[in-house]
Amino acid sequence: MSSTAIYRAQRLPPPLDFALLRQFFLYFLVLCVVIAPFTPDPLAWAGGAAVPWVILRIVGTPSMPAAVSYLFLWQWVQIFARALQTLVDGESMVTSFSGPNVARAYWYMLSSLVVMALAFRLVLWNLKTPTQAQRTAYYHWDVRHLLSFYIGTLVISVIADLAGRVVPALGQPFGAVGLVKIVGLFMLFVYVMSTGRGTKFLLGAILFEIGIGFTGFLSDFRGVFIFLGVAAIAARVRMSGSATAATFIAAGALISLALFWTSVKGDYRHFAAGSEESQEIKTGLSERMAYLGGKALSSGSMSVGDSAYMLLRRLAYTDIFASVIDVQDLAPEIIPMRQWSEGVGHVLMPRFLFPGKPPLVDSDVYMRLTRRFLAEEIRAGTSISVGYMGENYADLGFPGMLLGMGLIGLMLAGLVRLVMNFKLPLVMREGIVMGLAFNMSRDGVEVSLPKILGAMFMFFLVYLLMNKFFFPKVVTWLDKKSAMTRMKRA
């Protein structure tokens, strides 16, 4: 056998990294280009399909944290969902019920993502590429100690959440502290997928996170799947047959849970709150779990088609942006740069120093910028936002809004660079960036401009302090415990 044949026989499966993601989305683009002529919006379909490949070409440097892929791809999914909706509705965006500005909103949002990606490349292009030794420095740790760290961060997160409820003026800093649970969970996932040790702990953590995700009013079960996927990229998992099968199983589980939640969330929220006019949970945990269990057992009667369409409509946020364009075309905002000035002013007046500061209510901004009255949402105590892209458009129009999007991208990328320069193990830095990305993109394009600015500012303050007083002590503890374990085994 020749040396070439031996090399081919021993060649490993490709690692899951930015290069493989680019390759996947290139195939996706080719497929969509073939399909495009048969869709109601061929150009929007093909152009939207090209954006993730373009973004990954821009940000996919060897030193880019894995969580940056989630930050962009999740928002792209929300935008591209509108192109998918045209297939179901059988009509183009221009002729849809929401009006011709839906197509403008679609292209403006895609352009905004590309501009943000360029900002990330500008700030992070020269990050030093980690060596293989830096990538695997945590291999000597023990999975049981990482599990203990995750449990500790879970306790911190619960305490921070309770403290934020008791002292609402400090809700934002406590919320930033609570993100530390993501760091602990992410590190556990990366360790197990990199070393192959502790698989039962990984599965246990996944099931536990899914379970507690369904206990709340809004349900955040999808978070654990996001952390798992990004951790696989950070660990550069080899995409063997078993890894590919696991990916499909995880994707299928996420879609199934999303469809189930979409079908039951209205009734469940009414049951949990005991009313249609409140978001405060009043029903006990056991009763809520029994209710969801009963719904799951009777899920055979669920209309998958209806639930899938509801989920698609929920993802697609483009029509709301189009409503902002409608209003701005007819009656532009009288106060220049109102959204940015109110957002920055809100951040510079922390509530614990200015307890009389009026809250910024997303629904009020929505009604002002779209001229729509949310009677049902107000009665139920819920809120809805036009999203930070819509607010940028209201202030700056197009293409001016791209300047605002570029500024947001520069600030976010600056925070990522700050974290990646912490003197911590790479896996921990990647975990902190995962917490930042999830906090910024959990609601994706729906999040309001003041919330983005406030969350970035508070993350900056809180994690500078945690990098000084908390994370180094955790690393020292992990190193010492692992050294003791190795000595006992020797």
N, C-alpha and C positions, 0 to 999 in steps of 0.2 A: 504493500500500500504506500502511495506517495505521501510526502509531507503535507501536500495540499489537501489530500483526502482525509488524513488524520486530523488536520485543523478543522475541516468542515464537520467531521464526525463529533468533535469535542466542543464545537461552538455552542456557547450558552445562549439561552433566550434573551431577547433585548430587555434592558431595564426600563421600568416605568419612569420616565423623566420628561422634561419639556420637549426633547427631540421626538420622543414617541408620541406625545400629545399632538405635536405639529403634524406628524405623519398621519395620525388618525383623522385630524380635521381636514387634512388635504384630501384624503379619500372621501370624507363627508362632503367636501366642496364639489368634488368631481361628480358624486352621486346626485347632489342637488342641482348641479348644472344640467345633468341629463333629464332630471324630473321637471326643471323649471318651465319648459315650454307648455307643459300640461297643467300648470297652476294658474289661478286667477291673476297673480302678480309675479310674472316671471323674473323681472328685474329685482324686485324686492326679495324674492326667494333666493336667487343666486347671490345677490349682493350681501344679504344677511348671513348666508352660509359662509361667505368668504371672510367675515370679520374675525371669528376666533382664530383662524389660521394666521391672519395678518397680525393680530394682537400677540399671539405666541411667537411669531417671528420677531416682534419688537422686544418683548420682555423676556424671551427665553434664553437668557445668558446662563453660563454654568454656575454662577454664584447667586442667582435669583432664588429667594426663599420659595419653597413649594406652595405656600399659602397664597402667593400672588396669583397663581393660576385660578384658584377659587374666587378670589376677589373680582376678577374680570369675567370668568366664564359663567358664574351664577347670574350676573347682571345681563350678560348676553342672552342667556336662556330666557329671562323675563321679556326681553325685547323681541327675540326671534319667535317667541310663542305667538306673537300677533300674526306672523307670516303663516304659521301652522293653522291658526284660526281661520284664515281665508280658505283653506282647503275644506274645513268642516262647514263653514258658512256658504261656500260656493260663490263668493263675491269678493272683489278686490277691495283693498283698503279705501280707495278713492270713492267707491260707490257704496261703502258700508253705511249703516245707520248713523254712526258717529260723525260722518261727514268726510270731506276730502282732505282735511288737515291731518287725518290719521297717518297718511303716507308721509307727510312732512315730519310729523313727530317721530315716526319710525326711523327715518334717515338722520334726523338731528340727534337722536339717542345713540345710534350706532356711531356717528361721527364723534360724539362726546367720549365714548369708550376708547376709541382709537387715540384721541388727544390725551386722555389720561394715561394710556399705555406709553405714549411718547414721553410724557412727563416722568414716568417711572424709569424709562430707559435713560433719560438725561441725568437723573439723580443717582441711579444705581449701576450704571454701566461698568464702572471701574471698581466695584466691590471685589476684594481679593477672593479668588476661587479657593474654597477649602480643600485641603489635602485629604487623601484617603485616611490618614491617621486621625485627622480632626473629625472626619465623618464617623469613624468607628471608635472614638475615644470612650464611649459609654459601654462598650462591649463587656468590660470587666465588672460592671454593676450587676446586682442580683435582682431578678424580676420581682421577688417578694418585697424588696425595699422600694422598688418603683411603684408597686401596688400600694404600699403603705403611704407613699408620697401622694398618689392619686386620691386615696381615701382622705388624707389630711387636707388636700386642696378642696375636696368636696365639702368637708366640714366648714372650711373657711368660706366657701361660696354660700352655703346655707346661712351662716352667721351674718355675712355681709348683706344678704338679701333681707333678713329679718331686721338688721340694723337700719337699712335703708327705708324700710316701712315704718319703723318707730321714729326715725328722724328724717323726714322727707327732704329737709334742706340739704342733707348730705347723701341723698340717694345716688347722685351721679358718681362721686368718688367711691362709695361702697359698691356700686355696680361695676366699676373698673376693677376693684379688688376681686370681685366675684369671678372675673374672667380667668383667674389663676387655675380654676378647675380644668379649663381647656388645656393649659400647659401640662398639668399632671397626666391627663388622659392621652394627650398627643404623645408625650414621651413614652408612656407605656406601650402605645400602639407601635411606634417606630421601633422600640427595642424588640418587641416580640416578632415583628415582621423582618427585622434585620438579622436576628440571631436564631429564630426558630424555637426559642425557649419561652415557656409560659403561655402556650396557646389557650389553655383552659382559662387563664386569667383574662386574656383578651376577649374571649367569647362571653365570659361572665360579665365583664364591664359593658360590653355591647348590649346584652340583654337587660342589664340593670338600667342603663341610660335610656333605652327604649321605654322601659317600664315607667321611670320617673318622668319621661317626656310626655306621657299621656295623663299624668296626674294634674297638670295645670289647666288653666282656662284656655290658653292659646295653643298648647301642645307643641313641644319643640323636639320631637323624636328624630327629626331629620339631622340634627346637629351631629349626632354620633356617626352617621354615615359620611358626613362631610369630613370630619376629623379623620376617619378611617381612610378615606380616599386620599386626602392630602398627605397623611402619614405614609401611605404606600409610595407616593412620589418622593417624599423626603428620604425614605429608606431605599429608594431605587429597587423596588421589588422586581425580580426577574419574572417576566410575563410568560411563565410556563403554562402548560395545559391546565394544571390545577389552579394556578393563580387567575387565569382567564375565567375558569369556571366559577371561582369564588367571586370574581368581579360581577359576573352575570347574576349570581345568586343574590349578592348584596343589592344590585340595582333593581332586581325583581322585588326584593323585600321592601325597598324604599318606595317603589311605585305602588305596590299593594297597600302599604300602610298609608300613603298619601291619598289614595283613592278611598280607602276606608274612612280616614279622618274627614275627607271632604264630604262624604255622604252622611256622617253622623254629627258633625261639629255643631250644627244649629241646635238640634235637639239636646245634645250633651251640655252645651253651654246653658241652655234654659234649665236643665236638670241640676247642674252644678251650682248655679246662682239662685235657683228657686224663683227666678223672675226673668222676664225679657228686658228689664230696664236696669240691669246691673251687671258688672263684671266681677263682683266680689263673690268668691266661692263660699258657699254656706253649707254644702252637703259634705258629709264625712268621706274620707278617702276610701273606706271599704265599700260604701254605697256607690261611689263613683266608679270604682274598679268593677263592681258587680254589674253596673249599668253598661259599661263598655264591653264587658265579657258577654253579656246578653246580646248586645248589638253584633259582636263578632260571630257568635253562634248562629245568628239569623242573617248573616251577611250574604247568604245565598239569594236572598230576595233583593239585594242591592242592584240597581241598574248601573253596570259598569260604564256604559256609554254616557249616561247622564253625568255620572261622577267625573269621568274623564273630561267631559266638556266644561263642567263647572271648574275643575282644576285648571284647565287651559285658560279659561276666561279670567280666573283669579291670578294666574301668572302674568298674563299680558296686561301691562300697565300703560300701553301706548295711548289708548283712547283717552285716558285722563290728561296726559300731556297735550293731546289734540284739543281738549276742551280749553286748556290754558291758551293755546294759540288762537282759538276762536275768539276768546274774550280780548286778548291783546290786539288782535287785528281790528276789532271794532271800538274798544275803549281801553287804551293802554293805561298802565298804572300812572297815577298822577305824581306820586312821590318817587323821585329817582332813586334807584338802587335800594328800594325799601327792604327787600328780602335779605340782602347781604348786610345792610346796616343794622337791621333788627337782630339778625343772627349773631353778628360780631358783638353787638351791645349786650345780648343775652349771655354770651360767654364771659365777657369782661365784668359782669355783675353777678358773682356767685351768690347763690341764695342764702348761704350761711352768713354772708356779710350784708346782704340786702334782702332781709326776710320779706319786705313788702313788695318785692319785684313781681309784677304780674306775669303769670305763666303764658308761654306761647302755645296756643292750642292749634294743633294741626288742622282740625276741622274748620276752624275760623278762617285760616289761610286758604283752605280748599274752597270754601264757599265764596271767598272774595275773589280768588283767581279764576274760578270756573263759573261763577254766577249760578251755582246749584245749591239748593237747600237740602240738608241732610236730616230730614225729620226723623226717619227711622233710626239712624245712627245716633243722633242726639238723645233720643228716647232710651236707647239701649246703653248709653254711656260709652260707646265706642268712638274712635276717631279715625279719620282717613286723611292722607296727605297727598298732595300733588307730586311729591318727590322732589329731590334736590335738583334734578335736571329741569323740571318744570319751573321751579323757582328761579333758577339761573336764566331761563328764557324770559321769564316775566321781567327781570331786571335788565337784561342785556340784549334780548332778541337773538337773531341768528344772522351772521356767524359770531356775534359778540359773546354769546353764551359759552363759546369754546374757550374764551379767555378764563372765565370762571371755572370751567371744568379743568383746564390746565392748572390753575392755581390749586384746586383741591387735590389734583394728582401730585403736584409738587409737595404739598404738605404731607400727604399720606406717605409718599415715597421717602420723604425726609424722616418720618417716624420709623419707617422700616430700616433705613440706613442707621439710625441711632441704635435700634435694637441689635442689628447685626454687628455693631461695633462693641457691644457689651463683652466683657471678659468672662464669658460663660461658655460651657460646651455647646457645640453647634446645635445639637438636638434640642437644647433648652431655648436657644435663641429662635430656632424655627418654631418651637411651641409658642413662644410669646408673640411672634408674628402671626401665628394662626389665631391666637386670641384677638389680636388687633383686626385681622381681616374678617373674622366672624362677627365681631362687634360692628364693623363698618358695613358689612354686606349681608347681615342676617336678614334684613328686610330689603336688601338690594336697592333697586331704583325707587322704591317706595319711601325710603327714609328722607326726612326733611333736612333742609340745609342747616338750621340751628342745631339739630341733633348731631349731625356729622361734625360740625365745628366744635361743639361742646364735648363730644366723645373723644375727639382727637386731643383736645387740650387736656382733658382729665386723664386720658391714658398716658400722655407725656409726663404729667406730674407724678401719678401714682407709680408708674413702672420705673421711673428714675429712682424713686425711693426704694422700691422693692429690689432693684438691682444693687442698691447700696447695702440694704440691711437684711434681705430675705434670701434671694436666690443663691448668693455665694455660700451661705450657711447650709443650704440644702445640698449643694454640690459637695461640700466638705463632709456632710453627714453620709451621703451616698458612697463616697470614696472610702470613708472609715469603716462603715458597715460591711462593704464588700471586701475590704482587706481582712477584716476579722473573720468573715465567712471563709475566705480562702485559707487562712491560717488554720481554722478548725478542720477543714477538709484535708489539709496537708498532714 
